[in-house]
Amino acid sequence: MNAIQLTELHQPVKLTEVPTPTPGPGEVLIKLRAAALNHRDVFIQKGLYPGIKLPVILGSDGAGIVAEVGTGVDPVWRGQEVVINCSLNWGSNPAFYGPDFQILGMPANGTFAECISVPANYIHHKPAHLSFEQAAALPLAGLTAWRALMTRAGLHTSGHRSRERVLITGIGGGAALFALQFAVAAGAEVWVTSGSDEKIERAKTLGAAGGVNYREPDWLKTLMAQASGGKTEHPLRGYFDVIIDSAGGPGFAKLIDAAAPGGRIAFFGGTAGNITDIIPAKAFFKQLTLLGSTMGTEAEFGSMLAFVSEKKIRPVLDEILPLAEAEQAFRHMDDGKQFGKIVLAING
């Protein structure tokens, strides 16, 4: 079968012929129809990820059709359209993953291939309203956003509607967009930041109430002024109950200022570097909760898929390229200009 196999760091990925896997006991063989990129794939290519073992077929996100089932797997799965949960071996403690936890696509071979074998307990029925390309965009970024927003930050809902105000930084990446879509679908008032005015405008079409460009001077003052306008029913006009961040860096200190008393800040990335310049008193006098988050449990993946199906959420796709053009997709992601997920079409 054809696959995108990384054999050497700091080199372009290439289409390679590799043996088609055979499903072992408890596994299924999936003929993949689509796979999606994550920054993790680019970081591995650049040698910027811990525990790299080569050669490896990259890719964490995938959707396709079950072609074969191993012993012990219900044969009813054969021919079913599925999406793969790439968060493997979380363990028994929902608060923190165990020592065997790993993400599909390194060290285990991933989804940038025509076929993949995975344990049957990590496959789920593809949401019926989604194409294979849309479904493939969900797993890593969707699960990351769901745990950060719903589990860790605990977005409050009442009667299936949230009255909380949410701020999502760096809109345009996959996880940030899922956080936006989930929060909007839950009824929250959502605001965003970005270094691109165009991305802010596109976020508004997805339900964001507004946003500001963080490259502007006094962006936080501008944002809070906009968020306070006309919202007299909100007890703390202009402040945010929940903040979802994936950048970290010096700008994180401004998120402390933006948080409402009792607010929760969940973060799952550090693309802007180390967090600096936080004044402790601002956090403890406000009774703020700072929450690190990574991936999610099997139960959270199921809850995320159910919510996507119930609310008919459609992942935002930036570009769809054939598997053979994976290196072009990698460079597009590395440029950081995408709005939504970059997807590879397979077996189409």
Secondary structure as UniProt FT lines:
FT   STRAND          2..6
FT   TURN            9..10
FT   STRAND          14..17
FT   TURN            25..26
FT   STRAND          27..36
FT   HELIX           39..45
FT   TURN            46..47
FT   TURN            50..51
FT   STRAND          56..57
FT   STRAND          61..69
FT   TURN            71..72
FT   HELIX           75..77
FT   TURN            78..79
FT   STRAND          81..84
FT   STRAND          87..88
FT   TURN            94..95
FT   TURN            99..100
FT   STRAND          102..103
FT   TURN            104..105
FT   STRAND          115..119
FT   HELIX           120..122
FT   STRAND          123..125
FT   TURN            128..129
FT   HELIX           132..136
FT   HELIX           139..146
FT   HELIX           147..152
FT   TURN            159..160
FT   STRAND          165..168
FT   TURN            171..172
FT   HELIX           174..185
FT   TURN            186..187
FT   STRAND          189..194
FT   HELIX           197..205
FT   TURN            206..207
FT   STRAND          210..213
FT   TURN            214..215
FT   TURN            217..218
FT   HELIX           219..228
FT   TURN            229..230
FT   TURN            232..233
FT   TURN            237..238
FT   STRAND          240..245
FT   TURN            250..251
FT   HELIX           252..258
FT   STRAND          259..267
FT   TURN            271..272
FT   HELIX           280..285
FT   TURN            286..287
FT   STRAND          289..292
FT   HELIX           298..311
FT   STRAND          317..322
FT   HELIX           323..325
FT   HELIX           326..335
FT   STRAND          341..345
//
